[in-house]
């Protein structure tokens, strides 16, 4: 059975759609002036019809607050995917203990840990700054750009220790 897609209009707005057999007689069922017309299959409620052409509704503008909240959540998942909150706390404690030691008395491993921890902190700061950049672009990643900065292998390796 061949089907046709119909839209019911009210003041140029599609308020209802139906798929009915091609031989269905709308006027016999609804009478003249029923508001139903044949429409392309993609037409749905909310579309507009100007007498000749159907037009899809424009996408709603994203709410800036919702965009920002979503970006912060996404950034948090990225950071916590590298180092958990517990790992961050443990690394902070290790850094505090190392900081209590005079620089001249620190081991090579401690100096490397401090250097890599600073690099990790810079990466987290870059992720947070990227939140603001993306928020100014309604959450969209500009073409040709990476969505988020990535941590170095050294930062990932340090995070895995905690």
C-alpha positions as CSV (number, residue, x, y, z in Angstrom):
1,X,0.0,0.0,0.0
2,X,1.4,3.4,-1.0
3,X,1.3,6.0,1.7
4,X,1.4,9.8,1.6
5,X,2.5,12.2,4.3
6,X,0.0,15.0,5.2
7,X,0.3,18.0,7.4
8,X,-2.5,19.9,9.1
9,X,-2.0,23.7,9.0
10,X,-3.2,26.4,11.3
11,X,-2.2,29.9,10.3
12,X,0.7,28.5,8.3
13,X,2.0,26.4,11.2
14,X,2.1,22.6,11.0
15,X,0.1,21.4,14.0
16,X,-0.2,17.7,13.2
17,X,1.1,15.2,10.6
18,X,-0.2,11.8,9.5
19,X,0.8,9.1,7.0
20,X,-2.3,7.8,5.2
21,X,-2.9,5.5,2.3
22,X,-2.5,7.3,-1.0
23,X,-6.1,6.7,-2.0
24,X,-7.4,8.2,1.2
25,X,-9.9,11.0,0.5
26,X,-9.3,13.8,3.0
27,X,-12.3,15.9,1.9
28,X,-14.6,13.0,2.2
29,X,-13.5,12.5,5.8
30,X,-13.0,16.0,7.0
31,X,-14.9,18.2,4.5
32,X,-13.7,21.2,2.6
33,X,-11.3,23.6,4.5
34,X,-10.0,20.8,6.7
35,X,-6.4,22.3,6.7
36,X,-4.7,19.1,5.6
37,X,-2.2,19.2,2.7
38,X,0.2,16.7,1.3
39,X,3.8,17.3,2.6
40,X,7.3,15.9,2.2
41,X,8.0,13.0,4.6
42,X,10.4,15.1,6.8
43,X,7.8,17.7,7.6
44,X,6.8,17.6,11.3
45,X,4.9,19.6,13.9
46,X,6.4,23.1,14.3
47,X,7.3,23.5,10.6
48,X,5.9,26.5,8.7
49,X,4.2,26.6,5.3
50,X,4.0,29.9,3.3
51,X,1.5,28.6,0.8
52,X,4.2,27.0,-1.4
53,X,7.2,25.8,0.7
54,X,7.6,24.0,4.0
55,X,10.3,25.4,6.3
56,X,11.8,23.7,9.4
57,X,11.8,25.6,12.6
58,X,15.1,27.3,13.4
59,X,17.2,25.6,16.1
60,X,16.7,27.3,19.5
61,X,19.7,29.3,20.7
62,X,21.5,27.5,23.5
63,X,21.1,28.9,27.0
64,X,24.5,30.3,27.9
65,X,24.2,29.1,31.5
66,X,23.4,25.6,30.4
67,X,26.2,25.6,27.9
68,X,28.7,26.7,30.6
69,X,27.5,24.1,33.0
70,X,27.8,21.4,30.4
71,X,31.3,22.5,29.4
72,X,32.4,22.5,33.1
73,X,31.1,19.0,33.5
74,X,32.8,17.9,30.3
75,X,36.1,19.5,31.5
76,X,35.7,17.9,34.9
77,X,35.3,14.4,33.3
78,X,38.4,15.0,31.2
79,X,40.5,16.0,34.2
80,X,39.1,13.2,36.4
81,X,39.8,10.8,33.6
82,X,43.5,11.6,34.0
83,X,43.6,11.9,37.8
84,X,40.8,11.3,40.2
85,X,39.9,13.7,43.1
86,X,41.6,11.3,45.5
87,X,44.6,11.2,43.3
88,X,44.7,15.0,43.2
89,X,44.5,15.2,47.0
90,X,47.3,12.6,47.3
91,X,49.5,14.4,44.8
92,X,48.8,17.7,46.6
93,X,50.0,16.1,49.9
94,X,53.1,14.7,48.2
95,X,53.8,18.2,46.8
96,X,53.4,19.7,50.3
97,X,55.8,17.3,51.8
98,X,58.4,17.9,49.1
99,X,57.8,21.7,49.4
100,X,58.8,21.3,53.1
101,X,62.2,20.1,52.0
102,X,64.8,22.7,50.9
103,X,65.3,22.7,47.1
104,X,69.0,21.8,47.6
105,X,68.0,18.8,49.6
106,X,65.4,17.4,47.2
107,X,66.2,14.2,45.3
108,X,66.2,14.1,41.5
109,X,63.0,12.2,41.6
110,X,61.4,14.8,43.8
111,X,62.6,17.6,41.5
112,X,61.1,15.8,38.5
113,X,57.8,15.2,40.3
114,X,57.5,18.9,41.1
115,X,58.3,19.9,37.5
116,X,55.7,17.4,36.2
117,X,53.1,18.4,38.8
118,X,53.5,22.0,37.7
119,X,53.1,20.9,34.1
120,X,49.9,19.1,35.1
121,X,48.6,22.1,36.9
122,X,49.3,24.2,33.8
123,X,47.3,21.6,31.7
124,X,44.4,21.8,34.2
125,X,44.5,25.6,33.9
126,X,44.5,25.3,30.1
127,X,41.4,23.0,30.2
128,X,39.6,25.6,32.4
129,X,40.6,28.4,30.1
130,X,39.3,26.3,27.2
131,X,35.9,26.2,29.0
132,X,35.6,30.0,28.7
133,X,36.8,29.9,25.0
134,X,34.2,27.3,24.1
135,X,31.4,29.1,26.1
136,X,32.0,32.2,24.0
137,X,31.3,30.0,20.9
138,X,28.1,28.5,22.4
139,X,29.9,25.3,23.2
140,X,30.9,24.5,19.7
141,X,34.5,23.6,18.8
142,X,35.8,26.0,16.1
143,X,36.7,24.3,12.9
144,X,40.3,23.1,12.8
145,X,40.8,23.3,16.5
146,X,41.1,20.5,19.1
147,X,38.2,20.6,21.6
148,X,40.5,20.2,24.7
149,X,44.2,20.4,25.4
150,X,45.7,17.1,26.2
151,X,48.1,16.3,29.0
152,X,51.6,15.2,28.3
153,X,52.7,11.5,28.8
154,X,54.7,12.6,31.8
155,X,51.6,14.2,33.4
156,X,49.5,11.0,32.7
157,X,52.3,8.8,34.1
158,X,52.6,10.9,37.3
159,X,48.8,10.9,37.8
160,X,48.8,7.1,37.6
161,X,51.1,6.9,40.6
162,X,48.4,8.5,42.7
